[in-house]
């Protein structure tokens, strides 16, 4: 009961403070914002692998894992990132702190488990400037800014079809809003032009998974996994205003709503293409594991009709991830360090965005520690990620980031009948 109370208090604290923008990247302007990790600290620390499953941890990206659960699992996490953005002239340091996820996994029977939770899906937050010279030799200043993001609530279920073979499915409901602002003014002119676009977005998608984890020679386990996150069909309800503002006070002098109905842009669709992930790994339970995954998303078909993004081309996105863990001696009574779970990994992602003719890639290395609490299966998980995204050429920005995640994983027993001797 005490674990439930602690978990509820943590949820209330996180929800109360939630809402802080979790992106400062100019790349979040494109698509529907930066796509968040959407996996637990444990999985993020292993290069982002979703294929590893066990009986005491929730797996947010692989619903087949819920069929393995033997204990109720409460999990919650937050993250903090330090980011350095560098272009061809200067660099800037900034940081963000955000919620990672809140979830509960529940085993209903020895073969069936479910999971529910909420987590950020995307985040947008950018503020950029540019100057150019008009044909009349006037200096035109442009400022672009945006904020918002989408959240996701999910319901998952996993079931053991036969020994070591599990199937699972998740239904996701995404919702949120994105706001884009552009401001333009000419040097020496009292008034400028401001344009604001706002999108209220919502919709469903589904995630299907299958895992097969047979024993090899009694001691080892072969891990194989396939997940298919189907196309998300999101509906965007749009608004746009256009007006003038005073360059002295910053006050909007006149603003008018743009007739989007006449342009068939009042309601548009955002189709986030299907992502397919294949994974293969090998290990010994509670001792060590090593695996790799390959993901493919048909991002070349993505379009956002409402927001003009002339400088970007989308191509299919791919991700390669490797990772694993080592536990020196999970049953050690003499050394706490031997019971710690040491996680590691790396990943390389072709994001599918080509901006100003340059591919935007993201690669990083990860490390994590799982600290046992007491004699049970509870643990505190620490994850560290260092990565680089983008390029400082072609008027773009290279982002180097260091991220720290902290997650709590509590376990409990439900639905067990009391026995009287």
C-alpha positions as CSV (number, residue, x, y, z in Angstrom):
1,X,0.0,0.0,0.0
2,X,2.8,2.4,0.8
3,X,4.2,2.0,-2.8
4,X,0.8,3.0,-4.2
5,X,0.7,6.1,-2.0
6,X,4.3,7.1,-3.0
7,X,3.4,6.6,-6.7
8,X,0.2,8.6,-6.5
9,X,2.1,11.5,-4.8
10,X,4.8,11.4,-7.4
11,X,2.2,11.5,-10.2
12,X,0.4,14.5,-8.6
13,X,3.7,16.4,-8.3
14,X,4.7,15.7,-11.9
15,X,1.3,16.5,-13.3
16,X,1.2,19.8,-11.3
17,X,4.6,20.9,-12.7
18,X,4.0,19.4,-16.2
19,X,3.6,21.8,-19.1
20,X,7.1,23.1,-19.4
21,X,8.3,23.2,-23.0
22,X,10.8,20.3,-23.5
23,X,12.4,21.4,-26.8
24,X,14.6,24.4,-27.7
25,X,15.6,23.0,-31.1
26,X,15.0,24.8,-34.4
27,X,14.5,21.4,-36.0
28,X,11.3,21.0,-33.9
29,X,9.7,23.4,-36.4
30,X,9.5,20.6,-38.9
31,X,7.0,17.8,-38.9
32,X,4.9,17.8,-35.7
33,X,7.9,18.7,-33.4
34,X,10.7,16.6,-32.0
35,X,9.6,13.0,-31.5
36,X,10.2,12.0,-27.9
37,X,11.9,8.8,-26.8
38,X,8.6,7.1,-25.6
39,X,10.5,4.4,-23.8
40,X,11.5,3.7,-20.2
41,X,14.8,4.8,-18.7
42,X,15.9,1.2,-18.7
43,X,15.4,0.8,-22.4
44,X,16.8,4.3,-23.3
45,X,20.0,3.3,-21.4
46,X,20.4,0.3,-23.8
47,X,20.5,2.5,-26.9
48,X,16.8,2.8,-27.0
49,X,16.2,-1.0,-27.6
50,X,12.5,-2.0,-27.2
51,X,13.0,-5.7,-27.7
52,X,14.2,-6.6,-24.2
53,X,11.4,-7.8,-21.9
54,X,11.2,-9.3,-18.4
55,X,8.7,-10.1,-15.7
56,X,9.1,-7.0,-13.4
57,X,9.5,-4.0,-15.8
58,X,7.1,-2.1,-18.0
59,X,8.0,-1.8,-21.7
60,X,6.3,1.2,-23.2
61,X,7.2,0.4,-26.9
62,X,6.7,-3.3,-26.9
63,X,3.2,-4.3,-25.8
64,X,4.0,-8.0,-26.0
65,X,6.0,-7.5,-22.9
66,X,2.9,-7.2,-20.7
67,X,2.2,-10.9,-21.2
68,X,5.5,-11.6,-19.2
69,X,4.6,-9.5,-16.2
70,X,4.4,-11.3,-12.9
71,X,4.1,-8.3,-10.6
72,X,2.2,-5.0,-10.8
73,X,4.7,-2.4,-11.9
74,X,4.4,1.3,-11.3
75,X,6.9,3.4,-13.2
76,X,7.6,7.2,-13.5
77,X,10.5,9.2,-14.8
78,X,11.8,12.7,-15.6
79,X,14.7,14.0,-17.6
80,X,17.0,17.0,-17.9
81,X,19.0,17.9,-20.9
82,X,21.9,20.3,-21.4
83,X,22.1,21.4,-25.1
84,X,24.8,23.4,-27.0
85,X,23.7,24.7,-30.4
86,X,26.4,25.8,-32.8
87,X,26.2,27.4,-36.2
88,X,28.9,28.8,-38.5
89,X,29.3,32.0,-36.4
90,X,28.5,31.3,-32.7
91,X,27.2,28.8,-30.1
92,X,24.6,28.9,-27.4
93,X,24.0,26.8,-24.3
94,X,20.6,26.0,-22.9
95,X,18.7,23.4,-20.9
96,X,15.3,21.8,-20.5
97,X,13.6,19.6,-17.9
98,X,10.6,17.5,-18.6
99,X,8.4,14.5,-17.8
100,X,9.3,11.3,-19.5
101,X,6.3,9.0,-18.6
102,X,3.9,7.7,-16.0
103,X,2.6,4.2,-16.4
104,X,1.3,1.1,-14.7
105,X,1.6,-2.5,-15.8
106,X,-0.8,-5.1,-14.4
107,X,-0.7,-8.9,-14.8
108,X,-4.3,-10.1,-14.9
109,X,-3.4,-13.8,-15.3
110,X,-0.1,-15.8,-15.7
111,X,-0.5,-15.2,-19.4
112,X,-2.2,-11.9,-19.8
113,X,-1.1,-8.4,-18.7
114,X,-2.2,-4.9,-19.5
115,X,-0.6,-1.4,-19.2
116,X,-1.9,2.1,-19.1
117,X,-0.1,5.4,-19.0
118,X,0.6,8.9,-20.3
119,X,3.8,10.3,-21.9
120,X,4.8,13.2,-24.1
121,X,4.7,12.3,-27.8
122,X,6.3,15.4,-29.5
123,X,7.6,18.8,-28.4
124,X,8.1,22.0,-30.2
125,X,10.1,25.0,-29.0
126,X,12.2,27.3,-31.2
127,X,13.2,30.9,-31.6
128,X,15.3,31.9,-34.6
129,X,16.3,35.1,-36.4
130,X,17.5,36.0,-39.9
131,X,18.2,39.2,-41.9
132,X,18.1,39.7,-45.6
133,X,18.4,42.7,-48.0
134,X,15.5,43.6,-50.3
135,X,15.8,44.8,-53.9
136,X,15.6,48.4,-52.5
137,X,18.6,47.7,-50.2
138,X,16.4,47.7,-47.1
139,X,17.3,45.4,-44.2
140,X,14.5,43.0,-43.5
141,X,14.5,41.4,-40.0
142,X,12.7,38.1,-39.6
143,X,11.9,36.3,-36.3
144,X,10.4,32.8,-36.2
145,X,9.1,31.1,-33.0
146,X,7.0,28.2,-32.0
147,X,5.8,26.2,-29.0
148,X,3.6,23.3,-28.0
149,X,3.6,19.6,-28.4
150,X,1.5,16.4,-28.4
151,X,0.9,14.1,-25.5
152,X,-0.2,10.4,-25.6
153,X,-2.3,8.2,-23.5
154,X,-2.2,4.5,-24.1
155,X,-3.8,1.2,-23.3
156,X,-1.8,-2.0,-23.9
157,X,-2.3,-5.7,-23.6
158,X,0.1,-8.6,-24.0
159,X,-0.7,-12.4,-24.1
160,X,1.4,-15.5,-24.1
161,X,0.2,-17.6,-27.0
162,X,2.5,-20.5,-26.4
163,X,5.6,-20.9,-24.2
164,X,8.0,-18.1,-24.9
165,X,5.9,-16.6,-27.7
166,X,4.0,-13.4,-26.9
167,X,1.7,-11.1,-28.8
168,X,0.7,-7.6,-27.8
169,X,-1.2,-4.5,-29.0
170,X,-1.5,-0.9,-27.9
171,X,-4.0,1.8,-28.8
172,X,-2.6,5.3,-28.5
173,X,-4.6,8.6,-28.4
174,X,-2.6,11.6,-29.1
175,X,-3.7,15.2,-28.5
176,X,-2.2,18.6,-28.1
177,X,-1.5,21.9,-29.9
178,X,1.2,23.6,-32.0
179,X,1.7,27.3,-32.5
180,X,3.9,28.9,-35.1
181,X,4.7,32.6,-35.2
182,X,6.6,34.7,-37.8
183,X,7.4,38.4,-37.4
184,X,8.9,40.6,-40.1
185,X,9.9,44.3,-40.1
186,X,12.0,46.7,-42.1
187,X,14.7,48.7,-40.4
188,X,13.5,52.3,-39.8
189,X,9.8,51.5,-40.4
190,X,7.5,51.9,-37.5
191,X,5.3,48.9,-38.2
192,X,5.9,45.3,-38.9
193,X,3.9,42.2,-39.9
194,X,3.0,39.3,-37.6
195,X,1.6,36.0,-38.7
196,X,0.4,33.3,-36.2
197,X,-0.7,29.8,-37.1
198,X,-2.3,27.5,-34.5
199,X,-3.2,23.8,-34.8
200,X,-5.3,21.7,-32.4
201,X,-4.4,18.1,-33.1
202,X,-5.8,14.8,-32.1
203,X,-6.0,11.2,-33.3
204,X,-5.3,7.5,-32.9
205,X,-2.7,5.0,-33.8
206,X,-1.9,1.4,-32.9
207,X,1.2,-0.6,-32.1
208,X,1.4,-4.3,-32.6
209,X,4.2,-6.5,-31.3
210,X,5.4,-10.1,-31.2
211,X,8.3,-11.6,-29.2
212,X,9.8,-15.0,-29.2
213,X,12.3,-15.8,-26.4
214,X,13.3,-19.5,-26.4
215,X,15.8,-21.0,-24.1
216,X,19.2,-22.1,-25.5
217,X,21.0,-24.9,-23.7
218,X,18.8,-24.2,-20.6
219,X,20.8,-21.2,-19.4
220,X,20.7,-18.7,-22.3
221,X,17.8,-16.9,-24.0
222,X,17.4,-15.9,-27.6
223,X,15.5,-12.6,-27.9
224,X,13.6,-11.8,-31.1
225,X,11.0,-9.1,-31.7
226,X,9.0,-7.3,-34.3
227,X,6.9,-4.2,-33.6
228,X,4.7,-2.3,-36.1
229,X,3.5,1.2,-35.1
230,X,0.8,1.8,-37.6
231,X,0.2,5.1,-39.4
232,X,-1.2,7.8,-37.1
233,X,-4.1,9.5,-38.7
234,X,-4.2,12.9,-36.9
235,X,-6.8,15.6,-37.4
236,X,-5.6,19.2,-37.3
237,X,-8.1,22.0,-36.6
238,X,-6.3,25.2,-37.8
239,X,-6.5,28.9,-37.2
240,X,-4.4,31.7,-38.7
241,X,-4.2,35.5,-37.9
242,X,-2.4,38.2,-39.9
243,X,-1.7,41.6,-38.5
244,X,0.6,44.5,-37.9
245,X,2.5,45.6,-34.8
246,X,4.5,48.5,-33.5
247,X,8.2,48.0,-33.6
248,X,8.5,50.5,-30.7
249,X,6.1,48.9,-28.2
250,X,5.7,45.4,-29.6
251,X,1.9,45.8,-29.4
252,X,-0.3,44.3,-32.1
253,X,-2.1,47.1,-33.8
254,X,-4.5,45.2,-36.0
255,X,-5.0,41.5,-36.4
256,X,-7.5,39.6,-38.7
257,X,-8.4,36.0,-39.0
258,X,-7.5,34.4,-42.3
259,X,-10.3,32.6,-44.1
260,X,-8.9,29.1,-44.1
261,X,-12.2,27.6,-45.4
262,X,-11.6,29.2,-48.7
263,X,-8.2,27.5,-48.9
264,X,-9.5,24.1,-47.7
265,X,-7.1,24.4,-44.7
266,X,-9.5,24.8,-41.8
267,X,-9.3,21.1,-41.1
268,X,-6.4,19.1,-42.4
269,X,-4.9,15.6,-41.9
270,X,-1.5,14.7,-40.6
271,X,-0.5,11.2,-41.5
272,X,2.5,10.0,-39.5
273,X,3.8,7.0,-41.5
274,X,4.2,3.4,-40.1
275,X,7.3,2.5,-38.3
276,X,8.5,-1.2,-38.4
277,X,11.2,-2.4,-35.9
278,X,13.1,-5.7,-36.0
279,X,15.2,-6.9,-33.1
280,X,17.5,-9.7,-32.2
281,X,19.5,-10.4,-29.1
282,X,21.1,-13.0,-26.8
283,X,21.7,-13.2,-23.1
284,X,21.5,-15.0,-19.8
285,X,18.6,-14.0,-17.5
286,X,19.6,-11.6,-14.6
287,X,23.2,-11.7,-15.7
288,X,23.8,-10.2,-19.2
289,X,22.2,-9.3,-22.5
290,X,23.3,-7.9,-25.8
291,X,21.0,-7.0,-28.7
292,X,20.4,-4.9,-31.8
293,X,17.4,-3.3,-33.6
294,X,16.7,-1.8,-37.0
295,X,13.8,0.5,-37.6
296,X,12.3,1.9,-40.8
297,X,9.7,4.6,-41.2
298,X,8.2,5.6,-44.5
299,X,8.5,9.3,-43.7
300,X,8.8,10.3,-47.4
301,X,5.0,10.3,-47.6
302,X,4.6,12.9,-44.8
303,X,3.0,16.3,-45.6
304,X,1.8,19.2,-43.5
305,X,-0.4,21.3,-45.8
306,X,-1.1,24.0,-43.3
307,X,2.5,25.0,-42.5
308,X,4.7,26.1,-45.3
309,X,8.0,24.3,-45.1
310,X,9.8,25.0,-48.4
311,X,13.3,24.2,-47.3
312,X,12.7,20.6,-46.3
313,X,12.4,17.3,-48.1
314,X,11.3,14.1,-46.3
315,X,12.8,10.7,-47.1
316,X,12.3,7.4,-45.3
317,X,13.9,7.4,-41.8
318,X,16.0,4.6,-40.4
319,X,17.5,3.8,-37.0
320,X,20.1,1.3,-35.9
321,X,20.5,0.6,-32.2
322,X,22.6,-1.7,-30.1
323,X,22.7,-2.2,-26.4
324,X,22.7,-4.4,-23.4
325,X,23.4,-4.8,-19.7
326,X,25.6,-6.7,-17.2
327,X,24.7,-7.7,-13.6
328,X,27.8,-9.1,-11.9
329,X,25.9,-11.0,-9.3
330,X,22.2,-10.2,-8.8
331,X,22.1,-12.4,-5.6
332,X,25.2,-11.1,-3.9
333,X,24.8,-10.5,-0.1
334,X,28.2,-9.0,0.4
335,X,28.5,-6.4,-2.4
336,X,25.8,-3.9,-3.4
337,X,27.8,-2.9,-6.5
338,X,27.6,-6.5,-7.8
339,X,23.7,-6.3,-7.7
340,X,23.6,-3.1,-9.8
341,X,22.4,-3.4,-13.4
342,X,25.0,-1.7,-15.7
343,X,23.4,-0.7,-19.0
344,X,25.0,0.6,-22.2
345,X,24.2,1.2,-25.8
346,X,24.5,3.4,-28.9
347,X,22.3,4.4,-31.9
348,X,22.5,6.1,-35.3
349,X,19.4,7.7,-36.7
350,X,18.8,9.1,-40.2
351,X,15.8,11.3,-39.2
352,X,14.4,11.4,-42.8
353,X,14.7,15.2,-42.9
354,X,16.8,16.9,-45.6
355,X,16.9,20.7,-44.8
356,X,18.7,23.1,-47.1
357,X,20.0,20.1,-49.0
358,X,21.6,18.5,-45.9
359,X,20.6,15.2,-44.2
360,X,19.8,15.7,-40.6
361,X,21.3,12.7,-38.6
362,X,21.2,12.0,-34.9
363,X,23.6,9.7,-33.1
364,X,24.5,9.1,-29.5
365,X,25.9,6.8,-26.9
366,X,24.0,5.7,-23.7
367,X,24.9,4.4,-20.3
368,X,22.7,3.5,-17.3
369,X,22.6,2.2,-13.8
370,X,19.8,0.2,-12.2
371,X,20.0,0.5,-8.4
372,X,18.1,-2.2,-6.4
373,X,16.0,-1.0,-3.5
374,X,15.8,-3.3,-0.5
375,X,15.5,-7.1,-1.0
376,X,12.6,-6.9,-3.5
377,X,12.4,-6.0,-7.2
378,X,12.0,-2.2,-6.8
379,X,14.8,-0.1,-8.3
380,X,15.9,3.4,-9.2
381,X,17.2,3.8,-12.7
382,X,19.6,6.4,-13.9
383,X,20.2,7.0,-17.6
384,X,22.8,9.1,-19.4
385,X,22.8,10.0,-23.1
386,X,25.3,12.0,-25.1
387,X,24.5,12.8,-28.7
388,X,24.9,15.1,-31.7
389,X,22.2,16.1,-34.2
390,X,22.3,18.2,-37.3
391,X,25.1,20.1,-39.0
392,X,26.6,23.6,-38.7
393,X,26.8,24.0,-42.5
394,X,24.2,25.3,-44.9
395,X,22.8,27.9,-42.4
396,X,21.8,25.1,-40.1
397,X,22.6,24.2,-36.4
398,X,24.6,21.4,-34.9
399,X,23.2,20.3,-31.5
400,X,25.3,18.5,-29.0
401,X,23.3,17.3,-26.0
402,X,23.8,15.6,-22.7
403,X,20.7,14.1,-21.1
404,X,20.1,12.7,-17.6
405,X,17.0,10.5,-16.9
406,X,15.9,9.3,-13.5
407,X,13.1,6.7,-13.2
408,X,11.5,4.8,-10.4
409,X,10.1,1.3,-10.8
410,X,8.0,-0.1,-8.0
411,X,6.5,-3.6,-7.9
412,X,3.5,-5.0,-6.0
413,X,1.2,-8.0,-5.9
414,X,-2.5,-7.7,-6.8
415,X,-5.3,-10.3,-7.3
416,X,-3.7,-12.9,-5.0
417,X,-6.0,-14.8,-2.7
418,X,-5.2,-14.9,1.0
419,X,-4.4,-18.4,2.3
420,X,-5.2,-19.6,5.8
421,X,-3.3,-22.5,7.2
